[in-house]
């Protein structure tokens, strides 16, 4: 079918008078945000347009409706869609076909068949042959849709290739559903505006955040279930270290405790998978085809998690190991079935568009807000009112922060002034982003080079995070307290979720208050009375201690090292870099006491 034929066939979708504001759940009409974005675009007719909409809100529908309008009104003659993965490229072609736009997802070179209205390609494909795509957009008026445009910054060459390939395009529509990258490389075709603070930030032409989408019942509310536990590992130096996941510790120790938790040979992962499967059973009482997804760090772990799931459930899990054609078919098969579990690796999760996914296990050590939002985005797509999503997390400060900030809308920041000693909670290393955005989840041998060895782990139900608030108290897996939260109905309105969580917490707090805090086991303390210290607070305590020690150096005439050693001898505990918040406070009090005596 030619462009003109495609356009005329579907002209009833394309008149300037758009369908009335769609009530919730009517797929044949535009949602209110989609209509609002369309109206703004048609009024302004910009060459470049950036739409930021939360995962699951319907960016594809908006983009293809706009493409249809531009084709119908002869503003453009063809469409090029650029997607992050092979699987997403095919999904775009299928979605476009449903409204009469034929995109070739297998295009590689040469003239395009007359039956097609355009092509669907990947950023990697554009990176390999930018001039091929430039020639295409120079020959005919083209709309370029850049899906999840932050991927244009995955490597310098990809950004440059996109710029080279699509600079002559008639119209460019950039889409993203997640916070932008933390690096400071400008993203092609994105406008940046300088704020009053002198910092340039990406400027979206239309934004539809998670909070708005939740209010409109377009996405599901997410219940985060956080699990702590005791971890034990051996360092490269041969030292054995034991720590409780979630307790204040150094960044390296947090990383090693986290990796220990995710080790399939320990008890943490089997306990959490068992709990997640129980949650899935509860959700399936209301949503019979609900599915679950484990997001793993690497192939070996993914295979081991699939084996654990089979042992726990008696059923085989769908295993998606790489972004190849076989993996794409496995995702499609899982999507069309009512199977319970799928295990995917790293960024394969971004290509997973399976609306029935309702339960997730975050079993990767990637700790960027971008990846976290993409991962959670796999579970929020709503099909009918009242559906909830449940995501299981390790109790790691960064992840808890991201979970509590689900509704925060972020822009890409180009200028990032950093004060001395200040840690940016959203900073990510190039290495981590490279890992997070790999096209293929190949084995890297990384696990063999880790500077530690996981020895053992156990799991403790820690708390529930919902809508920026925390509920619940620590409990052992399988306990009545844990079951209380795993058993929350799968079909609830957002306010009903909060009401239920408050009731369960009130019941548990009343029970725990029979003992004073000094006598109670940590497991019996409710969330709001448990000591939770972030990395930032821990850093402030270290800074305060160092300042006081520095002042005492001048007062006593003793070197810094001597004072720190004396504080450790008197108060106990490891060096300051590894000390807990309680140990640091104790040393702060002690050095103050010494300074007072000398006056």
HUJO-V724446 format. One line per field, one symbol per residue. phi: phi as a letter, one per 40 degrees, with the letter a starting at -180 (. if undefined). psi: psi as a letter, one per 30 degrees, with the letter a starting at -180 (. if undefined). burial: b if it has 24 or more other C-alpha atoms within 12 Angstrom, else e. Layout:
phi = ???
psi = ???
burial = ???
//
This chain:
phi = .cdccdccdbcccbccccdddccdgcccbccdccccccccccccfccbabbbbddgchccddccccdccccccfcbbabbbbbcbdccdcccccccccbgbcbccbcbagccdccccibbbbdcccccbccdccdccccbcbcbbbcfcdccbdadcccccccccbdcdcbbbbbabbdcdccbcccdgbcbbccccgccbcbccabbcdccccccgcbccbbcbbbbicbbabcccgccbbabdhcdaccccdccccccdccccccccdccccccccccdccccbbdcdbbbbbbcacccdccccccccccbgbcccbbcacbcccccccccccccbccbbbbbfcddcccbbdccbbbbcbbccbccccdccccccbcccbacgcbbbbcbccbdcccccccbdcccbbcbcbbcbccgcbccbcbcdccccccbdcbcccbgdccbccabcbaabbbcbabbafgbbbgbcacdgcccccdccccdcbacdccdccccccccdcccdccccbcdccccdccccdcbccbbcdccccccccccccccdccdcccgccddccccccccccggcddcbccccccccccccccccccccc
psi = kleeeeeeegfffglfjlllkklkgjfflkleeeeeeeeeeeefhlekkjkjkkkffheeeeeeeeeeeeeeggelflkkkkleleeeeeeeeeeeefggkjkjfgkelakkkffkgalklleeeeeeieeeeeeeffekkkkkjjkiffffgeleeeeeeeeeegefkekkjkklglkllflgkkkkgkkkkkafggkklkjkfkkjleeeeeeggelkkkjkjkkalkkklkleffkkkklkkflklleeeeeeeeeeefkffafeeeeeeeeeeeeeeeefefifgkllkkjleleeeeeeeeeeeeeefflkkkkjflhaeeeeeeeeeeefaglekkklkbffeffjijffkfkljjhlgkhkeeeeeeeeffffjkelkfklkkkklkikeeeeeeefgefkkklkkejikjlkfkkjfgkkleeeeeeegkekhlkfgeffgkhlkkelllkkkdlkkkhflklllklkkfleeeeeefgkkfjklefeeeeeeeeeeeeeeeefffkleffkkeffklefgkjjkleeeeeeeeeeeeeeeeefeeefgkleeeeeeeeeeefllalefflleeeeeeeeeeeeeeeeef.
burial = eebbebbeebbebbeeebbeeeebeeeebbbbbbbbbbbebbeeeebbbbbbbbbbbbbbbbbbbbbbbbbbeebbbbbbbbbbbbbbbbbbbbbbbebbbbbbbebeeeebeeebbbbbbbbbbbbebbebbbebbeebbbbbbbbbbbbbbbbbbbbbbbbbbbbbbbbbbbbbbbbbbbbbbbbbbbbbeeeeeeeebbbbbbbbbbbebbebbbbbbbbbbbbbbbbbbbeeeeeebbbbbbbbbbbebbbbbbbbbbbbbbbbbbbbbbbbbbbbbbbbeebebbbbbbbbbbbbbbbbbbbbbbebbeeebbbbbbbeeebbbbbbebbeeebbbbbbbbbbbbbbbbbbbbbbbbbbbbbbbbbbbbbbbbbbbbbbbbbbbbbbbbbbbbbbbbbbbbbebbbbbbeeeeeeeeeeebbbeeebbbbbbbbbbbeeeeeeeeebbbbbbbbbbbbbbbbebbbbbbbbbeeebbbbbbbbbbbbbbeebbebbbebbeebbeebeeeeeeeeebbbbbbeebebbbbbbbbebbeebbebbbebeeeeeeeeeebbeebbeebeeeebbbbbbbbbbbbbebbbeeeeeee
//
